[in-house]
Amino acid sequence: MRRAVLVLAFVAWVCAAKSQLTILPQVGLENPSTKISYNNLPYFSPVDQLQPQFGVRANYKFKGGFGPFLGLVTSRSGVNYNFTDPDNGMTTYNASHAKTQLQIQGGLQYTTKPIIFKQKSSTTTAKTTTSEKTYSCHSLYSSCTHYSGCCKKSSSDQKAKAQKQSWSMRIQPSAGFGFVPSSKSGVTTETLGGQPTYTYNAGNLKTALLTGVGFEFAKNKTRLFTLGVNYFKGLSNNRTTFTTQSAAKTTTTMLNSKVSGWNASIGIPIGFSKKSSSTHKTEHKSTYDCQQYRIEHRYRCGKVI
């Protein structure tokens, strides 16, 4: 288990260093429902399985919003179904949770454009732009400090910046598959006190179908947290048949199980993206505006000709 975690962490680190990725550590709850059919009788759930879940997920997004994802999460969908008498195994049994396993997940995810909860008005934007330009120009010339009209711009800047605070949300539907590398045999037998005991490893499925949706919340351009809800369903067949013999009597027992369920999680997105050249363009434009301001206004600080 430790080796798989280290390998996944190394791969995620290498990919993040070479491309634009989001690493999403997650914590939440998993509620699998493992049902058992004994000798082709109706399915039943022998035990409740609500458990905590931990994981990490790496998402890569292309310009169109689509992109692949790769994750590693804990899974405890297995159930140990113990009985001693195959003839009465449907009514006389003991059931317990199996050990926690690691599930590798992969698939495709789509990220929508941000849905802004509180949008800025055009008037506020215009005031902010004018205020920031005036302040940035006057800060270059010491003569501006002698005019009270310029010094008062700082308070308006703070008010404009306070009005820029806004929340947004991105919706992230996804679909993929889960794979559990480790597996156990269908039925194991051991002798306790001179009596054979049978253990059926229910829910021992290697592959599962995954569908879900995430909600990523941000404040301004800062991504804060992601809430996710997912549904999963086992795909492989876990049917087992074994034969026992007692007092010249042969008994054939057929066991089958199926797994489905949901999980909910919260995670903190950690983004790895390349820096754009927009910052340098903004600085160049600001310098150009200040030079024009110096030529046109002759170091004057309040009035515009």
C-alpha positions as a Markdown table, in Angstrom:
| # | Residue | x | y | z |
|---|---|---|---|---|
| 1 | Met | 0.0 | 0.0 | 0.0 |
| 2 | Arg | 2.8 | 2.4 | 0.9 |
| 3 | Arg | 4.6 | 1.7 | -2.4 |
| 4 | Ala | 1.4 | 2.5 | -4.4 |
| 5 | Val | 1.0 | 5.8 | -2.6 |
| 6 | Leu | 4.6 | 6.8 | -3.2 |
| 7 | Val | 4.4 | 5.9 | -6.9 |
| 8 | Leu | 1.2 | 8.0 | -7.4 |
| 9 | Ala | 2.7 | 10.9 | -5.5 |
| 10 | Phe | 5.8 | 10.9 | -7.7 |
| 11 | Val | 3.8 | 10.7 | -10.9 |
| 12 | Ala | 1.6 | 13.6 | -9.8 |
| 13 | Trp | 4.6 | 15.7 | -8.9 |
| 14 | Val | 6.3 | 15.1 | -12.3 |
| 15 | Cys | 3.2 | 15.8 | -14.2 |
| 16 | Ala | 2.5 | 19.0 | -12.2 |
| 17 | Ala | 6.1 | 20.3 | -12.9 |
| 18 | Lys | 5.6 | 19.9 | -16.7 |
| 19 | Ser | 2.0 | 20.9 | -17.3 |
| 20 | Gln | -1.0 | 22.7 | -15.9 |
| 21 | Leu | -2.6 | 20.5 | -13.3 |
| 22 | Thr | -4.8 | 20.7 | -10.2 |
| 23 | Ile | -4.0 | 18.4 | -7.3 |
| 24 | Leu | -7.1 | 17.8 | -5.1 |
| 25 | Pro | -6.6 | 16.1 | -1.6 |
| 26 | Gln | -10.0 | 14.9 | -0.4 |
| 27 | Val | -11.6 | 13.7 | 2.8 |
| 28 | Gly | -15.2 | 12.5 | 3.1 |
| 29 | Leu | -17.6 | 9.6 | 3.6 |
| 30 | Glu | -18.1 | 6.4 | 1.6 |
| 31 | Asn | -21.4 | 4.4 | 1.8 |
| 32 | Pro | -21.1 | 1.2 | -0.2 |
| 33 | Ser | -24.0 | -1.3 | -0.3 |
| 34 | Thr | -22.7 | -4.9 | -0.7 |
| 35 | Lys | -25.5 | -7.4 | -1.2 |
| 36 | Ile | -25.3 | -11.1 | -1.1 |
| 37 | Ser | -27.4 | -13.8 | -2.8 |
| 38 | Tyr | -27.3 | -17.3 | -1.1 |
| 39 | Asn | -28.2 | -20.2 | -3.4 |
| 40 | Asn | -29.9 | -17.9 | -5.9 |
| 41 | Leu | -32.2 | -16.5 | -3.2 |
| 42 | Pro | -33.0 | -12.7 | -3.2 |
| 43 | Tyr | -30.2 | -10.3 | -2.4 |
| 44 | Phe | -29.8 | -8.9 | 1.1 |
| 45 | Ser | -27.3 | -6.6 | 2.9 |
| 46 | Pro | -25.6 | -8.3 | 5.9 |
| 47 | Val | -24.0 | -5.2 | 7.4 |
| 48 | Asp | -24.0 | -1.4 | 7.3 |
| 49 | Gln | -20.9 | 0.0 | 5.6 |
| 50 | Leu | -20.7 | 3.8 | 6.1 |
| 51 | Gln | -17.0 | 4.6 | 6.5 |
| 52 | Pro | -14.6 | 7.6 | 6.2 |
| 53 | Gln | -12.7 | 7.9 | 3.0 |
| 54 | Phe | -9.5 | 9.6 | 2.0 |
| 55 | Gly | -7.9 | 10.2 | -1.4 |
| 56 | Val | -6.1 | 12.5 | -3.8 |
| 57 | Arg | -7.0 | 13.4 | -7.3 |
| 58 | Ala | -5.0 | 15.0 | -10.2 |
| 59 | Asn | -7.0 | 16.9 | -12.8 |
| 60 | Tyr | -5.7 | 18.2 | -16.1 |
| 61 | Lys | -7.9 | 20.7 | -18.0 |
| 62 | Phe | -7.7 | 21.6 | -21.7 |
| 63 | Lys | -8.9 | 25.0 | -23.1 |
| 64 | Gly | -12.3 | 23.6 | -24.0 |
| 65 | Gly | -13.0 | 22.5 | -20.3 |
| 66 | Phe | -12.5 | 18.8 | -20.9 |
| 67 | Gly | -9.6 | 16.9 | -19.4 |
| 68 | Pro | -8.5 | 13.5 | -17.9 |
| 69 | Phe | -8.2 | 12.8 | -14.2 |
| 70 | Leu | -6.3 | 10.2 | -12.2 |
| 71 | Gly | -6.9 | 9.5 | -8.5 |
| 72 | Leu | -6.2 | 7.2 | -5.6 |
| 73 | Val | -8.8 | 6.7 | -2.9 |
| 74 | Thr | -9.5 | 4.3 | 0.0 |
| 75 | Ser | -12.3 | 1.7 | -0.4 |
| 76 | Arg | -13.9 | -0.6 | 2.0 |
| 77 | Ser | -16.7 | -2.2 | 0.1 |
| 78 | Gly | -15.7 | -5.8 | 1.0 |
| 79 | Val | -17.6 | -7.9 | 3.5 |
| 80 | Asn | -16.4 | -11.0 | 5.3 |
| 81 | Tyr | -19.4 | -13.4 | 5.4 |
| 82 | Asn | -18.7 | -16.3 | 7.8 |
| 83 | Phe | -20.7 | -19.5 | 8.4 |
| 84 | Thr | -20.2 | -23.0 | 9.5 |
| 85 | Asp | -23.2 | -24.9 | 8.1 |
| 86 | Pro | -23.7 | -24.5 | 4.4 |
| 87 | Asp | -27.3 | -25.7 | 4.7 |
| 88 | Asn | -28.1 | -22.9 | 7.1 |
| 89 | Gly | -25.7 | -20.3 | 5.9 |
| 90 | Met | -28.5 | -17.9 | 4.9 |
| 91 | Thr | -29.8 | -17.6 | 8.5 |
| 92 | Thr | -26.8 | -18.4 | 10.7 |
| 93 | Tyr | -23.8 | -16.3 | 9.9 |
| 94 | Asn | -21.4 | -13.5 | 11.1 |
| 95 | Ala | -20.6 | -10.5 | 8.9 |
| 96 | Ser | -17.9 | -7.9 | 9.3 |
| 97 | His | -16.1 | -5.3 | 7.2 |
| 98 | Ala | -13.2 | -6.3 | 5.2 |
| 99 | Lys | -9.8 | -4.5 | 5.2 |
| 100 | Thr | -9.4 | -1.1 | 3.6 |
| 101 | Gln | -8.1 | -1.3 | 0.0 |
| 102 | Leu | -6.7 | 1.3 | -2.4 |
| 103 | Gln | -8.7 | 2.0 | -5.6 |
| 104 | Ile | -7.1 | 3.6 | -8.6 |
| 105 | Gln | -9.5 | 5.9 | -10.5 |
| 106 | Gly | -9.3 | 7.4 | -14.0 |
| 107 | Gly | -11.6 | 9.0 | -16.5 |
| 108 | Leu | -12.7 | 12.3 | -18.0 |
| 109 | Gln | -13.9 | 15.5 | -16.4 |
| 110 | Tyr | -15.6 | 18.7 | -17.7 |
| 111 | Thr | -15.2 | 22.1 | -16.0 |
| 112 | Thr | -17.8 | 24.8 | -16.7 |
| 113 | Lys | -17.1 | 28.5 | -16.8 |
| 114 | Pro | -17.5 | 30.2 | -13.4 |
| 115 | Ile | -20.9 | 31.1 | -12.2 |
| 116 | Ile | -20.6 | 34.5 | -10.4 |
| 117 | Phe | -22.8 | 35.0 | -7.4 |
| 118 | Lys | -22.2 | 38.7 | -7.1 |
| 119 | Gln | -21.1 | 40.5 | -10.3 |
| 120 | Lys | -19.5 | 43.9 | -10.4 |
| 121 | Ser | -21.3 | 46.8 | -12.0 |
| 122 | Ser | -19.8 | 48.8 | -14.9 |
| 123 | Thr | -19.8 | 52.0 | -12.8 |
| 124 | Thr | -17.6 | 50.4 | -10.1 |
| 125 | Thr | -15.2 | 49.1 | -12.7 |
| 126 | Ala | -14.8 | 52.5 | -14.3 |
| 127 | Lys | -14.1 | 54.1 | -10.9 |
| 128 | Thr | -11.6 | 51.4 | -10.0 |
| 129 | Thr | -9.7 | 51.8 | -13.3 |
| 130 | Thr | -9.5 | 55.6 | -13.1 |
| 131 | Ser | -8.5 | 55.5 | -9.4 |
| 132 | Glu | -5.8 | 52.9 | -9.9 |
| 133 | Lys | -4.3 | 54.7 | -12.9 |
| 134 | Thr | -4.2 | 58.1 | -11.1 |
| 135 | Tyr | -2.6 | 56.6 | -8.1 |
| 136 | Ser | 0.0 | 54.6 | -10.1 |
| 137 | Cys | 1.0 | 57.7 | -12.0 |
| 138 | His | 1.2 | 60.1 | -9.0 |
| 139 | Ser | 3.2 | 57.6 | -7.0 |
| 140 | Leu | 6.1 | 58.1 | -9.5 |
| 141 | Tyr | 6.4 | 61.9 | -8.9 |
| 142 | Ser | 7.1 | 63.4 | -5.5 |
| 143 | Ser | 5.2 | 66.5 | -6.3 |
| 144 | Cys | 1.9 | 64.6 | -6.0 |
| 145 | Thr | 2.3 | 64.3 | -2.3 |
| 146 | His | 1.9 | 68.1 | -1.9 |
| 147 | Tyr | -1.7 | 68.0 | -3.3 |
| 148 | Ser | -4.4 | 66.8 | -1.1 |
| 149 | Gly | -6.6 | 65.9 | -4.0 |
| 150 | Cys | -4.2 | 63.2 | -5.0 |
| 151 | Cys | -3.6 | 61.8 | -1.5 |
| 152 | Lys | -7.3 | 61.2 | -1.0 |
| 153 | Lys | -7.3 | 58.7 | -3.9 |
| 154 | Ser | -6.0 | 56.0 | -1.6 |
| 155 | Ser | -9.3 | 55.8 | 0.3 |
| 156 | Ser | -11.3 | 55.5 | -2.9 |
| 157 | Asp | -9.0 | 52.7 | -4.0 |
| 158 | Gln | -9.7 | 50.7 | -0.9 |
| 159 | Lys | -13.5 | 51.1 | -1.3 |
| 160 | Ala | -13.3 | 50.1 | -5.0 |
| 161 | Lys | -11.2 | 47.0 | -4.1 |
| 162 | Ala | -13.7 | 46.1 | -1.4 |
| 163 | Gln | -16.5 | 46.1 | -3.9 |
| 164 | Lys | -14.5 | 43.7 | -6.1 |
| 165 | Gln | -15.0 | 40.8 | -3.7 |
| 166 | Ser | -17.2 | 38.2 | -5.4 |
| 167 | Trp | -17.9 | 34.5 | -5.1 |
| 168 | Ser | -18.1 | 32.1 | -8.0 |
| 169 | Met | -18.7 | 28.4 | -8.6 |
| 170 | Arg | -17.6 | 25.9 | -11.3 |
| 171 | Ile | -19.5 | 22.7 | -12.0 |
| 172 | Gln | -17.3 | 19.6 | -12.7 |
| 173 | Pro | -19.2 | 16.5 | -14.0 |
| 174 | Ser | -17.0 | 13.4 | -14.5 |
| 175 | Ala | -17.2 | 9.8 | -15.5 |
| 176 | Gly | -14.6 | 7.0 | -15.4 |
| 177 | Phe | -13.6 | 3.6 | -13.9 |
| 178 | Gly | -12.1 | 2.4 | -10.7 |
| 179 | Phe | -9.7 | -0.5 | -10.4 |
| 180 | Val | -8.5 | -2.4 | -7.2 |
| 181 | Pro | -5.2 | -4.3 | -7.9 |
| 182 | Ser | -5.4 | -6.6 | -4.9 |
| 183 | Ser | -8.0 | -9.3 | -4.7 |
| 184 | Lys | -8.9 | -12.4 | -2.7 |
| 185 | Ser | -10.3 | -15.8 | -3.6 |
| 186 | Gly | -14.1 | -16.2 | -3.4 |
| 187 | Val | -14.3 | -18.6 | -0.4 |
| 188 | Thr | -11.6 | -19.5 | 2.1 |
| 189 | Thr | -11.9 | -22.4 | 4.6 |
| 190 | Glu | -10.3 | -22.9 | 7.9 |
| 191 | Thr | -10.8 | -25.3 | 10.8 |
| 192 | Leu | -11.6 | -23.8 | 14.3 |
| 193 | Gly | -12.1 | -26.2 | 17.2 |
| 194 | Gly | -12.4 | -29.2 | 14.9 |
| 195 | Gln | -15.2 | -27.6 | 12.9 |
| 196 | Pro | -14.7 | -26.2 | 9.4 |
| 197 | Thr | -15.5 | -22.4 | 9.0 |
| 198 | Tyr | -16.2 | -20.9 | 5.6 |
| 199 | Thr | -15.6 | -17.2 | 4.8 |
| 200 | Tyr | -17.1 | -15.7 | 1.6 |
| 201 | Asn | -15.3 | -12.5 | 0.5 |
| 202 | Ala | -18.3 | -10.6 | -0.7 |
| 203 | Gly | -17.9 | -7.4 | -2.7 |
| 204 | Asn | -14.5 | -8.5 | -3.9 |
| 205 | Leu | -14.8 | -6.7 | -7.2 |
| 206 | Lys | -11.9 | -5.4 | -9.3 |
| 207 | Thr | -13.5 | -2.8 | -11.5 |
| 208 | Ala | -16.3 | -0.3 | -11.0 |
| 209 | Leu | -18.1 | 2.4 | -13.0 |
| 210 | Leu | -17.8 | 5.9 | -11.6 |
| 211 | Thr | -20.0 | 9.0 | -12.2 |
| 212 | Gly | -20.2 | 12.2 | -10.2 |
| 213 | Val | -20.1 | 15.9 | -10.0 |
| 214 | Gly | -18.0 | 18.4 | -8.2 |
| 215 | Phe | -18.7 | 22.0 | -7.2 |
| 216 | Glu | -15.6 | 24.2 | -7.0 |
| 217 | Phe | -16.0 | 27.5 | -5.1 |
| 218 | Ala | -13.7 | 30.5 | -5.5 |
| 219 | Lys | -13.4 | 34.0 | -4.1 |
| 220 | Asn | -12.2 | 36.4 | -6.8 |
| 221 | Lys | -9.5 | 34.4 | -8.5 |
| 222 | Thr | -8.6 | 32.3 | -5.4 |
| 223 | Arg | -9.9 | 28.7 | -5.5 |
| 224 | Leu | -11.0 | 27.8 | -2.0 |
| 225 | Phe | -12.6 | 24.3 | -1.8 |
| 226 | Thr | -14.4 | 21.7 | -3.9 |
| 227 | Leu | -17.5 | 19.6 | -2.8 |
| 228 | Gly | -18.0 | 16.3 | -4.7 |
| 229 | Val | -20.7 | 13.7 | -4.8 |
| 230 | Asn | -20.1 | 10.4 | -6.7 |
| 231 | Tyr | -21.9 | 7.2 | -7.5 |
| 232 | Phe | -20.2 | 3.9 | -8.2 |
| 233 | Lys | -21.3 | 0.4 | -9.3 |
| 234 | Gly | -19.2 | -2.8 | -9.5 |
| 235 | Leu | -18.9 | -4.3 | -12.9 |
| 236 | Ser | -17.1 | -7.7 | -12.5 |
| 237 | Asn | -18.9 | -10.9 | -11.4 |
| 238 | Asn | -18.2 | -12.3 | -8.0 |
| 239 | Arg | -20.1 | -15.6 | -8.3 |
| 240 | Thr | -18.6 | -18.5 | -6.4 |
| 241 | Thr | -19.7 | -22.2 | -6.1 |
| 242 | Phe | -18.2 | -24.7 | -3.7 |
| 243 | Thr | -19.0 | -28.3 | -2.7 |
| 244 | Thr | -18.9 | -29.8 | 0.8 |
| 245 | Gln | -19.4 | -33.4 | 2.0 |
| 246 | Ser | -20.7 | -34.5 | 5.4 |
| 247 | Ala | -22.1 | -37.9 | 6.4 |
| 248 | Ala | -22.3 | -39.2 | 2.9 |
| 249 | Lys | -24.1 | -36.0 | 1.9 |
| 250 | Thr | -22.9 | -33.7 | -0.8 |
| 251 | Thr | -24.0 | -30.1 | -0.6 |
| 252 | Thr | -23.4 | -27.5 | -3.3 |
| 253 | Thr | -23.5 | -23.8 | -2.2 |
| 254 | Met | -23.7 | -20.9 | -4.7 |
| 255 | Leu | -22.8 | -17.4 | -3.5 |
| 256 | Asn | -23.0 | -14.1 | -5.4 |
| 257 | Ser | -22.6 | -10.5 | -4.5 |
| 258 | Lys | -22.9 | -7.1 | -6.0 |
| 259 | Val | -21.7 | -3.6 | -5.0 |
| 260 | Ser | -23.0 | -0.1 | -5.5 |
| 261 | Gly | -23.1 | 3.1 | -3.5 |
| 262 | Trp | -22.1 | 6.7 | -3.2 |
| 263 | Asn | -19.5 | 8.9 | -1.6 |
| 264 | Ala | -19.3 | 12.6 | -0.7 |
| 265 | Ser | -16.1 | 14.6 | -0.1 |
| 266 | Ile | -14.5 | 18.0 | 0.4 |
| 267 | Gly | -11.1 | 18.9 | -1.0 |
| 268 | Ile | -8.8 | 21.9 | -1.4 |
| 269 | Pro | -7.6 | 22.5 | -5.0 |
| 270 | Ile | -3.9 | 23.1 | -5.4 |
| 271 | Gly | -3.3 | 24.6 | -8.9 |
| 272 | Phe | -0.1 | 24.3 | -11.0 |
| 273 | Ser | -0.3 | 26.7 | -14.0 |
| 274 | Lys | 2.1 | 28.6 | -16.2 |
| 275 | Lys | 2.5 | 32.3 | -15.7 |
| 276 | Ser | 1.0 | 34.4 | -18.5 |
| 277 | Ser | 2.6 | 37.5 | -20.0 |
| 278 | Ser | -0.4 | 39.7 | -19.2 |
| 279 | Thr | 1.3 | 41.1 | -16.1 |
| 280 | His | 4.2 | 42.4 | -18.1 |
| 281 | Lys | 1.8 | 43.9 | -20.7 |
| 282 | Thr | -0.1 | 45.7 | -17.9 |
| 283 | Glu | 3.1 | 47.2 | -16.4 |
| 284 | His | 4.3 | 48.4 | -19.8 |
| 285 | Lys | 0.9 | 50.0 | -20.4 |
| 286 | Ser | 1.0 | 51.7 | -17.0 |
| 287 | Thr | 4.5 | 53.1 | -17.7 |
| 288 | Tyr | 3.3 | 54.4 | -21.1 |
| 289 | Asp | 0.3 | 56.1 | -19.5 |
| 290 | Cys | 2.4 | 57.8 | -16.8 |
| 291 | Gln | 4.8 | 59.1 | -19.5 |
| 292 | Gln | 1.9 | 60.6 | -21.4 |
| 293 | Tyr | 0.5 | 62.0 | -18.1 |
| 294 | Arg | 3.8 | 63.7 | -17.4 |
| 295 | Ile | 4.0 | 65.3 | -20.8 |
| 296 | Glu | 0.4 | 66.4 | -20.9 |
| 297 | His | -0.1 | 67.6 | -17.3 |
| 298 | Arg | 3.3 | 69.1 | -16.6 |
| 299 | Tyr | 3.6 | 67.4 | -13.2 |
| 300 | Arg | 0.2 | 68.7 | -12.1 |
| 301 | Cys | -1.7 | 66.4 | -9.9 |
| 302 | Gly | -5.4 | 67.0 | -9.8 |
| 303 | Lys | -6.9 | 68.5 | -12.9 |
| 304 | Val | -7.1 | 66.9 | -16.4 |
| 305 | Ile | -6.7 | 69.2 | -19.4 |
